[in-house]
Amino acid sequence: MQVLEPICEAKFHERSNGFRPNRSAEHAVAQAMTMIQQRNLFYVIDIDIKGFFDNVSHGKLLKQMWALGIQEKKLLCIISTMLKAEIAEIGFPEKGTPQGGIISPLLSNIVLNELDWWIASQWEEMPTQYEYKCSIHGNGSPNKSPIYSALRKTGLKECYIIRYADDFKIFCRKRDDAVKLFEATRQWLKQRLRLDISSEKSKIVNLKRHYSEFVGFKLKAKTKGKKPNGKAKYVVTSHISDKASRKILKRATETVCNMAKHIDKETAYKFLGIYNAYVMGVHQYYSVATEVNKDFHKISFHVNRTLKTKLRKRLKRPDISKLKCKAIVERYGKSKELRCVLDLPVAPSGYVQHRNPMWKRTSINKYTAKGREEIHKNLKGLDMSILLYLMRNPIQNRSIEYNDNRISLYSGQMGKCAVTGRILTLEEIHCHHKVPKYLKGDDGYVNLTIIHINVHRLIHAVHTDTTQKLLKVLQLTEYQMGRINNLRKLCELAPITVN
């Protein structure tokens, strides 16, 4: 993976967004909105590939890797062996990529990279007779408007592809162009990549009349006033897709029901944490939809009814000044729907605001010095000298996974202790296994956390004198003690009681 990715990243198309470093679904949505609202491309080709991951041709994939510049024969033999690894109850596969394999997402991008550049060659990368000067957009990408203006004078089909893994859309200006390109793409996928499309799910959509679904959103063009020339002006309206809305509602209500079944604080805290993390996660992901507030208002009606029914006696109005979870207070403190259970806030599912989706800045690139500098700018408040020390001084006799995750956790926790929330100095940093190695815990990211050295000692302390000394030094709150005891429980140690 570390060998393949840098080579492939240099050859991948700019609008391929899935399973790539520093790219996300937000970038794909931003690109789709630009095509509709700024370039006025209202015909979109939706193509669904039948069982894409199960039907990738091994021979074709290896040839594509060779063409990309991956020409080390030993490496290609290893990948070929991985592709043909035996699957339980199925045998040795003749096609397809390993399900759940760490390398499968990268291989899928290699397969469809050829499609990206073929679509681009039909319009964007078409050579012109004269050279045109192109300015630079705010995100660092070239502005090819002069080239496109010249190409529109020809009879070429204007088209742009936006892809997230095997989910892709081709935007066109005219319906006739979309019809021709739909058939051409179907034949190209069959002949070049040996992939079939689903005739039931693949279609051409007029965005002025119908919605088109993409990465959990549904997009449409609606009129908003008129242009100076008297023609209707269209803007993008986007919602959470119906399928995603049902999934959010189902999981949120199930978590509330699980929380209501448990009376003890410890288990209730666990499910409340799961609920808050899920609500905050879907709010962050879907906040780029223009109608996200209306969509979550509909969802919250049912979720709030479940909360009131299942947790009627424990649900209370909070005193904001006394709430302990800072992340919830900072994000939802102004909401009138904010409630608390067992002195912990419950994230209001209907309180979310739209934010504009952003394109990826081309300067952000982890394979160049300038690109890494741009990435590090986002780590505000993080002590870069400590981060560099952790990178250059891995802990001996520990796995590569452990040392990599230690660095990631330090960055993810912004240099703070997971229990106390205090900023840690280099000497105070300890990386703790939630489930210890002697209890079959691993070095995975989920099983590790960065904590203060004294907190680490307290988690593993077994003598009363030691625990009392550490408690006097740390001065922990009731909430922090709860977290300590949760970590001790995973280590199969008795909880610490405070007199």
URLINWO-V621599 format. One record per helix or strand of 2 or more residues. SS is the DSSP state (H for helix, E for strand). FROM is the first residue (numbers start at 1). TO is the last residue. If there is no record, write none. Layout:
SS/FROM/TO + SS/FROM/TO
This chain:
H/2/9 + H/25/37 + E/43/47 + H/52/54 + H/58/68 + H/73/83 + E/86/87 + E/91/92 + H/104/121 + E/135/136 + E/142/143 + H/145/151 + E/159/164 + E/167/172 + H/175/192 + E/203/206 + E/212/214 + E/217/226 + E/232/240 + H/242/261 + H/265/286 + H/292/310 + E/315/317 + H/320/322 + H/326/332 + E/339/341 + E/344/346 + H/369/377 + H/384/392 + H/400/412 + H/426/428 + E/429/433 + H/437/439 + H/445/447 + E/448/452 + H/453/460 + H/464/474 + H/478/490
